[in-house]
Amino acid sequence: MGPIDGVNAAARRMPAWPLYIIGVLPAIWLVWLGATGGLGAEPIKALERGLGEKALQLLVLVLAITPLRRFVGLNLLKFRRAIGLLVFIYAALHLLVWLVLDVQIPAQIWADIVKRPYVTIGFTGFLLLVPLAMTSNNWSVRRLGPKWRQLHRLTYVAAALGGVHYIWLVKGIQIEPLAYMAVILGLLALRKRGAPRKQAG
């Protein structure tokens, strides 16, 4: 048995639910740092960015699961739903910090969504995640049938919008947002290249 087979065997024995507990620990840590002065001179901005980056990292991981199975043989499909829901949790927390702690003024919130392109892009990406989170359950899979897979292709659009949001958010040209975008585009290209001709998703 090779190392990949060993990892796959361990993954089959491991339940998915502990991921929810492990997955929210970084959010708790960021909030703790913010409350205790560990996030620097602008803790709200740091908290907002930290939560957004974690959402994007998890979204990249979701995109990587299928290419890892196709090209490496690593099968983590059973964890995709949990990771996807964690993406939504972190994106929602990112948005909540922006709404409640950063902007605070309701009229200004809508003005920013309409007038600032990076906010428009980010908010649109979050809206796309809402139906994905709401249908990440066995009942929805059975109820929607083939349409469920079609609906969850919105993940690709949300990932691309998240990458653009990060690039436009930072000031000037920075390597990290561009690196995220390059990884997202690369993973999307791998999914396209590796998909069988008759495969629906």
N, C-alpha and C positions, 0 to 999 in steps of 0.2 A: 504493500500500500504506500503510495506516494504522499508527500505533504499535503497536496490539495485534497486527496481522498480523505486524509485524516481530519482536515478542517471541515469537509462536508459531512463526515460522520458525526463530528462533534456538534455541528450546526443542527443536524437532524434531531439530536437528543436535547438540544437547548430550547426552552420555551421562549416565545417572543415577548411576553409581558414584562420581564425585567428591563427591557430596553426603555420602557416608559419612565421607570424610576431613574435609571442611569442617565437617560437623555435629558431630564430636567435639572440635573445637578449643576451643569454649567450656568443655567439661568439663576438658580438660587445663589450660586457663588458670585455672579455678577451683581446681583441685587445687594448681597452682603457687602461687597467691596464698595458699591456706591453709597451705602448707608454709613460705612465706617471711614470714608475718605480715601479709599484705595484706588479710585478711578481718576485721580488727578484733579486739575483745576476746573474741569467741566464734566462732572460726573454724569449729568443727564445725557449729554452728547455721547460720552463714552459708553454708557449703558445702552443707549439706542443703537449705536454702531455695533457693539458687541453682540447684541441679540440679532441684529440683521445679518451679520457675518455668519453667525451660527446657523441661521435659517438657510443661508446660501450654501454653506458647507454640507449640510444635511441634504439639500436639494441635489447637489453634485453627487453625493453618495447614492441617492435614489437613481439618478441617471446611470451611474456606474454599475449597478447590479446586473442588468442584462448583458452588457459587454463583458463583464467578468465571467459570467456563465458561458457565454458563447465562445470567447477567445482564450480563456484561462481554465475553464472548467470549474470555477468556484461558484457554488450554488448558495446564494443568500436570499433567494426569492421569498422565503417565509418571513423574513424580517422587513420586507419592503413596505408593508402597510404601516407597521409601527414607526419606521423612519419617516414615511410620508406624513403621518399625523404629527410627528415631532416638528417637521418643517412648518406645518400650519401653526402649531403652538408658538414657535419662536417668531414667526412672521407676525402673528397676532400680538405677541408681547412687544415686538419692535414697533408696531403701529400704535399700540396702547401707550407706550412711553412717549412717542411723538405727540399723540393727541392730548394726553393728560398732563404730562410733565414738561414738555417742550413748548408747544404752541399755546395750549390752554384756552385760547379765545376761539369760540365756535365759528365766528365769521371769518377769522383769519385761516382756520383750518380749510374751509371750502375754497377760499381765495388761493391758498397754496396749491391745493389739488388741481385747480383749474389753470393757474398761471405759471407754476413752476414745473417744467417738463420732467425733472427727475422724480418729483412727488407724484405727478400724473402716472408715470410709468410704474413706479413702485406700488401705488394704490391699485392700479389695474392688475398687476401681478398678484396682489393679495386677493382681489376679488375672484380671480381665476382659481385660487386655491380653495375657496369656500365650498364650491360644489364637489371638489375632489375629497375634501375632508368629510363632507356630509354623506358621501357615498362609499366611504372606505369601511364597508361592513359586508358581511355575507348576504344579508337580506337584499342590499342594493345590487350586488353582483347577480343574484338570482332574478331579481325583478327587472333589471335593465337588459340582461342577456348580452348580446354582442354590442349593444350601445354603450355598455359600461366601459369597454376597452376604448371605444371611440372618444367617450367623454374624458377619460384619463390621459388622452394624448395632450390635453391642456397642460399637463406637466411640462412638456417641452417648451411651450410658449411661456409659461410662468418662469421657467429657468432662464430663458433668454432675456425676458423682461427684468428679472432680478439682476442679471449681469449688467445690463444697460443702466439700470437704476444705480448700481454701485459705481460704475464709471462716471456717470454724470453727477453723482453726489459729491465726490471728492473734488478738491480744487487742483486744477492742472492735471498733467499726465503723471499717473502713478502706476508702478509696476503691478502691485497686488490686484487691483480691480481688473486690469487687462489680463492678468494670469488667470483669474477666475473665469473671465469670458472665454479665453482660449480653451480652457479645460471643458467648459460647457459645450462650446461648438465642436470640440474634438469628440466628446462623448456622443453628441447627437449625430455626428458623421459616422461614428462606429456603429451606432444602432441602425442607421440607414444602410450601411455597407453590409452588416452582418445579417440583416433580415432576409429570410427566404422570400422568393418572389411572390408567393401566394399568401404570405402571412399578413394578417390584418393589422397587427400592431407593431 
